Each structure stands twice: as C-alpha cells, then as structure tokens.
Amino acid sequence: MTSKLDQLKTMTTVVADTGDLDAIAQWRPQDATTNPSLLLKAAASDAYRPMLDRAVDEARRQGGSDAEQLNYATDMLAVLAGREILQLIPGVVSTEVDARLSFDTQATLERARRLVGLYEEQGVDTGRVLIKIASTWEGIRAAEQLEKEGIHCNLTLLFSFIQAAACADAGAFLISPFVGRILDWHLANSGRDAFAPAEDPGVQSVTRIYNYYKANGFNTVVMGASFRNAGEIEMLAGCDRLTISPALLQELRDDHRPLDRRLSKDNAKSSDRFGQIDEGLFRWESNEDAMATEKLADGIRRFAADQVELESRVRRLASAA
C-alpha cells in the first residue's frame, strides 16, 4: 500500500505550508504558501541572508522615509523568497499583503500591485503568483478588483461561511479556510478537550464550503489550511487543495493505511442559498458568528505583529551594515 500522502496526492493538490527552502526542496509540493509568520521563521536561516541583504539594499536605493523603506524591504524580501520557492515547485506561490492594511481597500490594492510589479522586475511569471489578502469586507473588495485586472488572489484568514460566500461572489481565485484555528476556538469555548475528526468544527466548516461551491458552480478554489492533526487532513481528502506543514506531511508519508476520498465535486450537495451579499449582510452574519469574529481579529493581529517583528529584524540588519 502506498503512503497516505501519495494517496492524497491522487485526490488533492498538496501545498507546502512553509517558507523553509530546504523543506520545500525536500517535499516538492505542487504549490507553496507563505505568510509573515513563516517568513519571520525562515528569515533566521542562512539561506535567507542574501535575500535580506538585497532587500535592504534595494530599499535604500528607493529612498523615502524609514517606514517606507522598511515596507519596501519586507515586500522585496517576500518577492525574492517567492522567486526562490518558484524555482523549486511547478505551481504557484502565495505572497501576503501587510495585514495592517486589512481594513483599507485602496491601500491593499496599491500594495498588491506593487508586489506584482516587483515580481515582474525579477522576471517571474506573475501568473504563478497569488496575492494573499485577509478575508475582511475591505479585503474581499480589493480582491474583486484585482481579479478583474488579472491578478489572482488567495483570500486568507477565512473562518465563516459568509466570508466564503462573499469571496465566491467576488470571483476570488482561491480561499484558505483555517481548519485548526476553528478547532482551537471550539476547544477553548466548548468545555471539551477533543473532537473526533468527523465532528471537528473546522473540518465541518470546510466541507460545507466545498459542497456549496461545487453544488452552485463557483470556480473559487478551496484550500484547507492550518491543520492541527492528520485526522483533519484525512477527513478533507478530495478538497481542491490542502496546505500542510512539513511535520504533518511526514506523518502522512509514514502511514500506509488506506485513505478514503471524502469530498467530491460529483457528490456535492448544498441547501445553502444566498442572494446578493452586500456590506450590511456580510457584517451582520459576521457579527453573529463569535468564533469567526474573534479568530479573524486574532489572526490579523498575529500576522501584523509578525510583520512588525520582521521589520525590526530588517531595521537591525540595515543599522549593522
């Protein structure tokens, strides 16, 4: 019997949830995704030092205020890392817009366009780049415009069904529902210390979204993310894409038991229906979902904090040079 990882790859596109170049080279996933947290960890490695040095030099040449140079340097670092990752994989890489812009549509648009422009300057086929944006109302509106411009987007920090429905209506290329963080919230608020994989609230959320998309003909790709255990992954076998950490990839590789397909476009059924989703409906439905409201806010704060720490690391490097 082949490994569960090999079986999974026959049903689902496997994405590496890491910015570690060595790990990506080892696992050779189809796609890769990064965020400020992963970039912060990776930037401590020797492999990233030349990219850090170059990002700082490029920012100095651009000029501007210290804050502007820091923003430019961290964007350049993300792009240089993305370029290196693309040399190791056949598919696409996701590059994230600064989380501090999550409630500003225009600023998100400007930063996304700059990231794409930097990729173009590096000779990268921008059709292989997804711009990662938080699934706020403002972020979804930015993604809607970017998709019209031919810039594909990955809507991240997605926890609720209304977020998923709004992303599909906006024509987003891909969404990243966070399975494990949904589970975390329910463990903290339910009085339970565990959920069976089939009862896992994060698994149930992604299953509902997947079936809604497929039953209603939406083309938006569903990529489950933020897994806490292999059982969650196994329950979503057949999902369009799953982004998985190296530790869980290894666990799946070491397991040679049969893996059943759980999700299928042909078998998708959904009773969920929405008319036009306007801002009022989006905000009300979001308000009614305490888990999604809390985890979205927490996720933005965490990514923003890691962005600030990354900028601090770049500032220290620039000062020492």
N, C-alpha and C positions, 0 to 999 in steps of 0.2 A: 504494500500500500504506500502510495506517495504521501508526502507530508501534508498536513493541513494547509500550510502556506501554499504549496503547489496546487492543491485542490482549489483553494480560494482564488488563486490567480486565473483559473478557468472560468470563474463566475463574475469576478470583480476586478477592477483596476486597482492595484495596490500602490499606495503613495507612501513615501518615507516622511515621517513626522520628525524631521531633524535638520539642522543646518550643518551637522558634522560631516565634512567632506569625506573622511575616512569611512564613516558609517554608510554614506550614500554609495561610495565606491564598492563597499562590501556587499550591500544588499541589492544594488542595481534595480531600484524600483522603476516603474513607468514614469511617475511624476514625483515631484518633491514640493514640500510646502515649508515656509519659514514664517516666523513672527519675531517681534523684538526679544521675547524671552529666549527663543532658540538662538538668535543671532548673538545675544549677550553671552550665552554659554560658549558658543563657537568662537567668539572673538578672543577668548582667552587662550586659544590654541596657537601653536606656532604657524599652522597652515594659513591663518588669517592675518598674521602680522604684515606681510607685504601688501595686502589689500587695505589694511588700516593705514599704513604709511601713505599709500597712494591716495586714499580718500582724503586724508588731511592735506596733502599737497594740492590736490585739485580744488579743495575748498578755499585754500589760501589764494590760489590764482583767481578764483571767482571774486574774492573780496567781499565787502559788506560788513555788517555788524558781526560781533561774536556769535550771536544767536543764529543769524543767517548762515554763517559759516558752519556752525555745528549741525544745523538742519541739512545743509548740503552734504556735509561729510558723511552723516549717517545714511542719507539716501544713496550716496555713491557707494558706501560700503555694502549696502543691501544689493545694489545692482551688480557690483563686482562679484559678490558671493553668488548671486543668481547666475551670472555668466559661467562661473566655475562649475556650479551644480549642473547646468545645462550640458556641459561637456561630458558629464557622467551618466546622463539619463536620456532616453529617447523622446520623452514627452514634454511636459510644461512645468514651470516653477511659479509659485505664488510669492509675490513681494508686497509687503503690507504698507499701507499709508499710516502715518503717525496717528496713533489712537487719540491724541489730544484734539484732532480735527473731526472727531466722530459726530459732532453736532453742528457742523458747518459745511453745507453742501458745496459752496463755491470754493472754499479752501481745500476741500477734499479733491475737487475736480482739478484744481491747479497743481496740487502735489502729485496726483495720479499722472497727469500729463507730463510733469517733469520726470517722473520715474521712467515712463515710456520713452521720453526723449533721451534720457541717459542710456537706456538700453540700446537705442538706435545708434548713439555715438560709439558704443562699444561693439558695434557690428552684430548685435544679436537680432535674430528674427523675432520681432515683438509678437508674432502670432503664437509664440511659445511661452508668453508671459501672461500670468493672471494678476491683476491688481486686487489686493486683498483689502476689504473695507468692512468696518463694523456694520452690523445689520440694524442700525438705527433708522428712523424715518429719513433723516437727512442723508445718511449713507446710501440708502436704497435709491433715493432720488439721484444722487451723484452717479451711482452705477447705471441707472436707466439712461442717463445722458452719455456716459462713457461707452455703453454698448452700442448706442446709435453712431458713435464715432469709430466703431470697430475695435475698441479696447475692451477685451473680455475681463470680467470681474469675478472674484471669489468673495462672496458675502459671508463673513465670519462672525463669531460670537452670536450664533443663532440658537435660541433656546425655546422659542414658542412657535405654535402653528401659524399665528397671524404674521409673524416675521417671514416664515417660509412662503405663505400665500402671497404676501406683498412682493417678495423677491421674484416669484414666478411671474406675477403680473407685470413687473418692471422689465422682464426679459433678461434677468441676470443669467450669466453663463453657468455659474456653479454656486452652491451653498455649502457651508460647513457646519452642520448641527453638532453641538458639543455633547456627546453622549455621557461621558464621565462626569462632567460638571453638573449635569442634570441629576445624575445619581447622587453626587455629593450632597446636593441640596436636600434631596428626599431623605437621605440617611440622617442628616442633621436635624430634620424637622418632622420626621415621622415616628420617632421612638424606636425604629427598627435598626438592627445592626447589619442587615444583609437583605438582598433581594435575589431570588433565583433569576438566571439570565432571561428567561421568558417574561418575567414580571418586572424587569429592570425598567424604570421610567424613561431612561434615555433611549433604550432600545425601542420601547413602545412609541416614543416621540418620532424617531427617525422612520420607523415602519409606517406610521400614519402619514407622514410627509411623503415618503416614497410612493405609497399607494395613491395618494391624492394626485401627485404629479402624473403618474403613469395612467391612471384612470381618466384623467382630464386632458391628456395630450400635451402637457407642458414639457418643453425641451430642457429646462434647467436641470443640470446635473446635481445629484445628491451625493455628497461625500461625507460620510460619518467621520467624526474626529474625536479626539480627547478620550481615549479608552482607558478604563481602569483595570480591565482584565480581559483575557482571551475569550471568555464566555460571551461578552458583549459583541465581540467581532464575529464569532461563530453564528450568533443569532441574526446578524445582518448580512450573512453571506448571500451574494446576489445583488447587493446595493451597487449603484453605479461605480462609486469609488469609496475606498476606506483609507484614511491616512493613519499610519500605525507607527508607534515608536520602535526603535531597534530591539528593545528588550522583549516586546510582545511579538515582533517578527521572529525572534529566536525561539520563543516558546511555541509558536505555531510550526516552525520548521522542525522542532524536536518531537512533535506529536504526529503520529502516523495513523491515528484512528480515522474512520470515515467522517467526512464533513458534508452535511446536507445543505442544499440550497434553500434559503428561507424566503428570499424576495425574488419576484419575477414580474416583468412587465406584462406578460401574458395573463398572469393570475391576479393582477392588481384590481382591487375594488375599493371604492370610497363613497361614503354617503355625505362627505363634507362638501358644502357649496358656499361660494361667496359671490356677491355681485361686485360692483366696483369698490375697491378698498381706498377710501380717502383717509386723510390725516386723522380726522376725528375718530373713525372706526379703529384705525391702527392703534392710536394712543389709548382708546378705551379698552380694547381687547388686551393690550399690553399691561395696562393698569390692573386688569382683573387676574392676571397671571403673576402671582407673587414670586414664584420661582424664577420666571424669565426676567422680570424686572430687576430682581436682586442680582442674578448672575450676569446679566448684561452690564449693569453698572460696575459690578466687581471685576468683570473681565476687562472692561475699558480702563479701570483704574490700574489693574495689574500690568497691562500692556504699556500704559502711559508711564508707570513707574520704571519699567524695564527700559523704555526709550530714554528716560532721563538718566538712568544709570549708564546706558550705552554712550550717551552724550558726555557724561562725566569721564568715562574711560577715554573717549576721543580727545577731550579737553586736556587730560593729563598727558596723553601722548604728544599732543601739539606743544604743550608747555615744555616738555622734556627735550623736544627736538632742537 
